[in-house]
Amino acid sequence: MYSYAPVERSTEERDELILEHLPQVTWIAARIHEKLPPSIELEDLVSAGIVGLLAAVDNFDPGRNASLKTYAEFKIRGAILDSIRGLDGVPIHKRKRLKQVQEAIAGLEQRLQRAPAQEEIAAALGISAEEYAEWMVDLRGVSLGTLRITEDGNEIELLDQVAGGEEDSPARRLERAELQKVISEGMQKMPENERTVLSLYYNEGLNLREIAGVMDFHLTRIWQLRAQGILRLRAYMERKWPSQKGIY
């Protein structure tokens, strides 16, 4: 939509422009924040918006037929939406553990050329199978991140709530179709129980308690299978969808 050549500015000029447009960041972030679950902090959106503002100031060309305010709004909003795509419903203090599991899965898949069993993942992490099962329960709020966030046990399509018309553009629809293809490929490579849980959850719309009844498993086991399946998908997407932003 916008394409600008960088303009050389002094440090003082750059700082003045940033300070002048900081209120614009707060305003845009606040408007988006109104539509989001309360677990999402306004400060996080403002921080992302500032990144967009810096990019706008550094790349804006006053010779084009648009104001810096208009260009900055586009960049600020885009940076905030990108940050929302990275949300995964997992508290910050648990993300290190989540990343450890994904890296263990990716390393084992590369070495074994198949989906590793839970016992193999636990061994790679240096923990017992029982402790690993507890990890999966603890990470039961994990989602695919780019599409949804878990809020009070329900998954919410954030971008459907906050995005503008660009989210329904042909390019965005193509991106979503390609992403769905990658997800489908990843699901075919995982163990049957995990694939069944994710299919019933995402495709059939069943909640976890209903899935436990269908599969005749304890609810805790369904939590574990869902978390494990999503972590496998995230590891797979990290390899097959390199343009993906904010997977963590």
SULLINGI-V113904 format. One record per run of one state. SS is the DSSP state (helix for helix, strand for strand, loop for the rest). FROM is the first residue (numbers start at 1). LEN is the number of residues. If there is no record, write none. Layout:
ss: (SS	SS)
from: (FROM	FROM)
len: (LEN	LEN)
This chain:
ss: (loop	helix	loop	helix	loop	helix	loop	helix	loop	helix	loop	helix	loop	strand	loop	strand	loop	helix	loop	helix	loop	helix	loop	helix	loop	helix	loop	helix	loop)
from: (1	11	34	42	60	68	86	92	113	118	126	129	139	149	152	154	157	158	163	165	169	170	189	192	204	208	216	219	241)
len: (10	23	8	18	8	18	6	21	5	8	3	10	10	3	2	3	1	5	2	4	1	19	3	12	4	8	3	22	8)
